[in-house]
Amino acid sequence: MVINYTNSDIFATKIVLLVFMPSKYKIYVFVLLSNSVFSQNFLGITGSNYSGTNSLATNPSNVVDTRQNVFINLATVGIDFQNNYVRWNAPFSLLSFSTQTTPNKYRNADGSKVIWKPSYLKVSSTGKDLSIFANGEAKGPAIGLDIKKIGLGIGIGVRYRFMNSLTKASDEIGKTIIKGTKSEDLIGNTYQNEHGYLNSSFINEFYGTIGKVLIEEESMFLKIGASGKYFASNNYNHIGSKNFDFTIMRNLNDNTRQDIDIKNVQATLTDASTFSSLQSSNFTSQMTELTGIGKGFGGDIGIIYEYRPDFQAYTRSNNRKQFTNPSKNKYLYKIGFSLIDVGFIKFNSNVETNALFSSNDIILPQTYQKFNGFEQVIATTNSIFGNASANNNSFIILMPATSIFTFDYLLKENIYVNLNWRQSLLSSSRRGILNYSGVAIIPRYEKKDLEIALPIGLENNYKNLNIGVAVRYYGFFLGSDNITGWINTFNPRGVSVYAGAFIPIYHRLPGSPLKCFVVANPQSYRKKKFRR
């Protein structure tokens, strides 16, 4: 296979065949892998005791024994991007670049465009495979109810998830994306046994959650929870290759072009989409769908243990019944464990899966134009390979099953330290939706009306150091799990931002004589209680 391309453009591969786009779009390959507009982790808010249904994606047990009697989520959105290969190395921040507020000294004479330099992206020299994740979500309307009398919590809601990943991609693919085919470092070299896997999907997730208090005895508290999910999707794309070779060569007739000889291609392409190109209407139409060409089911399950050494300060007995103050956190520490995103989606129609096996083919210049969605990339690729065998049978993809361990410790009044450890359980070299592993320490100051959290994490499979900040004021919050990406600190390899609004309706204290929970129980009360 021979590919000719101009100097003004960049050789950008998504996996086996190399996908082209103009050089001005180069940075968006790594900043917004495919126009991702949502976020997934929300680490600065999900550990809060006041986050309501926003914490159910971490552990469904959070639906019960909440500070709110009723929690109404209005909306939550964000963006999140991680990569392990290239760092932002420009003298201006990504925030100023994305908002077009870059200082004039970095622009052309009339100030209309930023003068881009290759040095603004710093490429890894480790030689390891690259991985890019642009995963996320928008949380739509949701409601949670906490029924203290019977120790039961229930919640229902909807999430819109847009998940993209490029994993197990060869180091040489990354170099070619960033440096371009005109790079003197790459011309003349032959690269063998290249590989990589790209997955992209937009999913509606409708969920119902139930939680129950199992044990509430003196210092011991235990609760469990489970969520059932229904998935609907009109969009899934996959390009994967376990082997191909390529060589970048100068074009003999035009030295402003490069030829790329690709051989020994073994790849698969999957197009399960009702869309034909990348449009904003793709997102809005998908978000209103109750069904789709892909449908499936899944669930989460979780358990939380709390150690409450000062339980007497929060409990009272009246008429042989014990009442617990519903407005206060009562634990010294709590431990949680959950399995989330266990499930599948089956695509039945409008599906095309192709197996590609080729030793030599020719792609003419400008075959791949400006990136306008993976659907067009796959369609163009299929038109090139005359030996591609189409298969319209249904297929199943798995959701990105993940285990989550959390530990929350009360240092002193209103000050907590949270540990959040997420481990992806499925292979990253597969057809399906992927997520990355990570661990974070999150100190926070937490009150009913105000909360400040500072997540510090190792993300993207423990490769990226992220530092963030999140603030909640009553029912509004704004945060980032990686603010360094916006303010240009430590040469960041990712960005994150999220915001949301909710309506909390808090539990009322019991009527007299039980409302003075803040007063320590007298000694006589303790003795009487323990004799029972």
N, C-alpha and C positions, 0 to 999 in steps of 0.2 A: 504494500500500500504506500503510495507517495502522496504527500500533502504539501502544497505550495501555499505560502502565506506572506503577507506584506509586513514590512518593518514597522508600520504604524500600528500594527495590531499585536495581540498577545496570544501565545499558544496556551490555551486554558483547557485542561482536561478534567472531565468529571469522572471518568474511569477509563475504560479500555480504548476508546477512540478519542481523541483529544478534542474537546469542545472549544470553539473560538468565540472571542468577543473583543470589541475595541478596547484599547489600553486604558481608556478613562474609566472602564468598569472593573479594572483589575482589583482594586481594593475591596470592592463589594463581594468578590469571591470569598474573601476571608472575613469580612465584617458582617455581611448578611448573606449567608451561603445561597439562599434562594429567596430573598425578600422576606425573611422571617420577621414576624411582627409581634410575637408573644414570648412569654418567659415561663420557666417551669419551676424553679426551686423556691424562690421567695424566702430565702433562708432568714432574712431579717425580720420576718413577720410570722412564719409558721410555728415557731417555738413559743409564741406568746400565749398566755392564758386568756387573752381577750380577742383572739383572731377568729373564733367561731368556726364556720364551715371552711374557711381558708386553710385550716390545719388538717382537714380530713384527708387530703392527698398524702400527707405524711403518715398518719395513723388514724384509722377510722374510730378507734376508741375515744378520740377527742370529742366525739359527738355527745358524750354523756358526762355529767358532773362538771358543767361549764359555769362560768360566772353569769351567763345570760340565761334568762328563761326562754326568750325568743331571740334568734339572731337572723337578720335578713341581709344577705349579701346583695348589693346592687350591681357592682361591676368591679372586676380586677383585671388589669392588662399589664403587659410588660414586654421586654425583649431580653434575650440571653444568648450570648455567643461565646464559644470556647474553641481554641485551636492550640495545638502543641508545636506548631512549625514556624510561624512567622510572628515577629513582634512589631508593634507600631514604633517607629524610630524617627518620626518627623519632629521638627522643632516647634510644632503647634499641636494642640490636642485634637483628638478625634471628635470631641464635642464641637469645636470650632469648625472642623472640616465638614461634619455632617449638617451643621446649621448654617453653613456658608458665611461664617463670621471670621474666617482666617485673616490675620493681619495683612495689610496691603503689600508689605515687603516680600511676601511669599506669592504674590499674584503677578499676572502679566501687566503690561503698561496701562491698559484701561481698567484694570482691577476686576475683570469679568471672570477670570479663571485662575485656579491655583496652578502654579508651575510645579508639576510633579517630578520628583527625582527618584530613581531606583533605590537610593540609600534610605528613603523614608520607610522602607520595609526591610527588616533585618531577618534574614533566613537562618534557620537552625543549621548547625554544622555537625550534628550528632550522627547523621546518617540513618536515623531510625524512621520507621513508618510514620506518616502524618495522619492525624485525625482531626476532623472538624465537626462540631456540633452546633446547630442553630435550632434548638428545641424550645418549645414554649407553649403558652396557653393564654386564653382569655376566659376568665370565670364569669359566667353569666348569672342570672338570677338564681338564688339558692336560699333555703330557709332551714334553720335548725331549731329543734325544740328539746328542752331539757326538763324532764318531769321528775322532780326530786322525790316525791312521795313513794314512787315505785322504783327509783334508781334506773330510769330508762331515758335514753336519748335517741332521737330520730332526725334524719336530715335528707333533703332531696335537692337536686340541683343539676346544672348543666355546665360542661366545660367544652371549649373549642380549642383543640390542640393541633398545632402545626409543627411537625417534627422532621428535621433534616439531619443527615449525617453523611460524612465521607470518612470511611475508616479503612484501616489496613492498606493505605495507599503508599506506594513506593516513594522514597526520598527524591528520586529523580523526577517524579511527576510534580512534586511540590516545587522543585527548582525551576522546572519549565513553566509552571504557572506564574511564578513571581518574576523570573528573569526574562522570560520570553524567548522565542526561537532565535532571535538575533544576538543572543548572548554569546560572546566569544568563548566563554567557559564551557558551553554546551555543544557548539557546532563541531561536527566531526566525531563525536563520541557515539558509541553504540551501547544501548542499555538493554539488558536481557532480563527475562523473568519478572517483568513489571506486573503490578497487581493493585487492586483497590475495589471498594464497594461503596456505592452511593444508594441511599434510600431517602425518599421524600413522601410525606403524606399529610393530609388535612383530615382530622377526625372530629366528629361530634360525639361527646360522651355524656350520656344521661345516667345519673347515679342515684341510688337510694342507700342510705346508711342507717344502721341500727346499732346501739351500744347499750350495755347493761353493766351495772355495778354488781360484781360477784361477792366481794368481801369488803366490809366496812366494820372492822373490829379493832377498837383502840388505835394503836399506831399503824396497823396494817390496812391498806386500801388497794383493791384490785378491780380493774374494769377491763372489758373486752369490747370489740366492735368489729363489724364487717360491712362491706359495701358490695352491692350488686350493680353491674354496669351493662349498659347497652350501647354498642358502638355503631355509628353510621358514617360512611365515607363515600365520596365521589372522586377521590383522588389518591392514587398511589403510583409511584414511579421508582424503578430500580434499574441500575446499571452496575454490573459486576463482572470482574475479570480476575481469574487466578493466574493468567499468564499472557503476556504479549511482549514483543521486542520492538524497539524503535531507534532510529538514527536520524539526527538532524544534519542536513547537508546544505551547502550553498547551491542556489539555482544557477545553472550554467548560462541561461539566457538573460537573467535579470538578478543582479546581485542585491537588489532591495528585497528579494523574496528568499524564503528558505523552503527546502524540500524536507519532508519527514517520511522516512521509509519505515512502515510498520509491518511487522511480520508475526507469524505464529499466534494469531489472535484466537483465544478461547474465552468466550464471554456469553453473558445472558442479558437480555433487555426485557423489561416488563413495563407495559403501559396499561394501567387500569384507571382511566380517567374519562370523565365526561367533558373535560376542558380541552381546547385545542391550542391555547396560548396563555401566557401569563397576563391576567387581567385582575383588577381590583374586584370585579364582579364575581370572580371565582370564590373569593372569601365570603362575600356577603350572601351569595346564593347558598354556599355550603352551610353557613351558620343558621340558616332557616330550614334546613332539611331535617326531616324526621326519619328518613330512610335514605337509601343510596345503592349504588352498584356493589358496595361492600357493606356487609352487616356482620355483627358478632357480639360476643358476650364475654364478660370477665368479672373480676372482683378483687377486693383487698381484704385483708384480715389483720387485726392487730391486738395487742395487749399492753396495758400500762400498769405498773406497780408504783405506789407511793408510800414512802415512809413518813409517818406523821408523829414525831415524838411528843409534841405538845397538843395532842388531840383534845385534852381536857379544856383548853382555852377556846375551842371552837364548837364544843358540844354542850347541850343542856338536856335534862330529862324533865318531862312534864307528863303526869298521868301515865307513868311507866313507858313512855315513848321517848326515844332519843332524837333530838333535833340537832342538825349541824348547820353552822353559819354558811349560807350559800354564797355570800358576797366575798369571801376570803380564800386565798390560796392557803393550803394547810400543810404542805409537805416541806420537809427538809431537802429531800431529793426525790426524783421520780425517774423510773427506767421504763423505756418503751421499746417494743420490737414489732415490726410489721412486715408483711409481704404485700407489695402493691403491683398493680398493672399485670396481673396474671390473667391472660385471656387471649382471644384470637379475633381476627376479622376474615371473613370468607368473601372473595370477589367472584361473582357469578357471570357477569355480562360486561360488554364493552371492554374486554380484556384481550391483550395481545402479548404473548410471551415468545421471544425469539432466542434461539441458540445460534451464536455466531462462531464459525470456525473458518479462518482465512489464513492464507500464507502470503498473499500479495494483492492489494487493490489500490485504486487511485482515487483520491479526493481532489477535485479541482479547487483553485483559489475561490474564496468567498462562499464556499459551500455552506459553512457554518457562519451565520451572520450574528448580529447582536443577540445575546442571550434573552430569550423570550419564553422561558418555561421549558421544563424537561420533556413535555409532550412533543414539542417541535424538535428537540435534540434527538429523541428516539425515532421520530418519523423520518428525519433526515438520514440518520444512521441506517435505518432499515432500507431506505432507497438506494443506498450505496452497496450494501451487501446482497448480491444476487442469490447467494446460497443460504440466506437466512430462512430458517424454517419456522413459520408462524404456528402458534398453538393457542387456540381460543378456549381451552378448557379452564374451568374454575380453579382457584388456588387459595391457600390459606396463609396468612402471615400472623406471626405471634406478636403480642404486645411486649413492651420492654420490661419484663419481669425484674423487680428490684427488691432487695431486702434493705430495711432501714432500722438502724439502732439509734436511739436517742437517750441522752442522760441530761437531766436538768437539776441544778444544785442552787439552793438559796444561800448566798454568801452572807448577806445581812438584809435587813428590811428593804424590800423593793429592788434588790440587786441580785441578779441570777447569772449563772454561767451555763450555757447549753452546748452539748456535743451532739452533732448530727452526722452520722456515718451512713452513706448510701453505697450499696454494692450491686452493680449490674450482674445479673445471673445468666445471661445468654451470650453466645459468641458474637463478636463484632464483624465476623466475615460470613454473613448470611443475608438472605433476602428477608426483610422484615424491619420493623421500627426499632431503633436503637436508642439507648441513653448511656450516659457516662457515669462512672463511679466517682465518689468524692467524699471528703470529710471536712467538717468545719467546726470551729470553736466560736461561740456567739455570746459574748457578754452583753447583758442588757439591763437597763433601768426600766422597771415596769410598774405602772400605776393604772388605775381605772381610766384616767383622763389623758395620760401622757406616757409614751414609751419611746426609748431610744435603744437601738441595737447596733452592734458593730461586728458583723460576720467576718471571720478570717478563715479562709478555706484553701485546701488543695483539691482542685477540680480537674476535669478532663482526665479521668483515670489517674488522679494524684500527680499530675504533671504541671498544673498551673497554680501559682499562688495568687489568690484573689483577696482583696480587702474591700469591704463594703460598709454601708451605713444605711439605716432605715429609721424613720420617725413615724410614730402614730399619734394623732391628736384626736381623742374621742373616736369617731367613726371614719376617720380619713387617715390614709397612710401613703407614704412615698419612700422609695428606697432603691438601693442598688446592691447586688451581691458582689459587684466588681466595679467600684467607682474609679479605680486607677485607670481603667480603660477610657474614661471620659476626661480625666484631668491630666493625662499624660505622665503618670508616675510609674517608675520601674519598667519602662518599655513593655506595656501590657500586651497580652495575647488574647484579650477578650473584653466584652462589654456587657453590661446588664443594667436594666432599670425597670421598675414596676410601680404601680400605683393602684389604689382601690378605695372604694367607699362602701360602708355598710351601716345598718341601723341596729343597734343593740338595745334590747329591752331586758333590763337586769332583774334578777330575783329580788323579791322583797323579803325583809327580815320578818320572822314570825312575830305575832302580836305579843303584848305583855302577858306574862312576865319573862319571856324568853329572848328579848331583843338585845340584851346587854351582853353580847358574846365576848366583847373585848375585855371584860373583867375576869381575872383568873378565878377558877372555881375555889371555893373555900375548902379547907382541909376536911371538914365534916362531909362535904359533898363527895370528895374522892373516896373516903373510907366507906361511905354508904354505897357508892357505885361499885367498888371492888368486892363488897360482901354479897352483892346480888348474884 
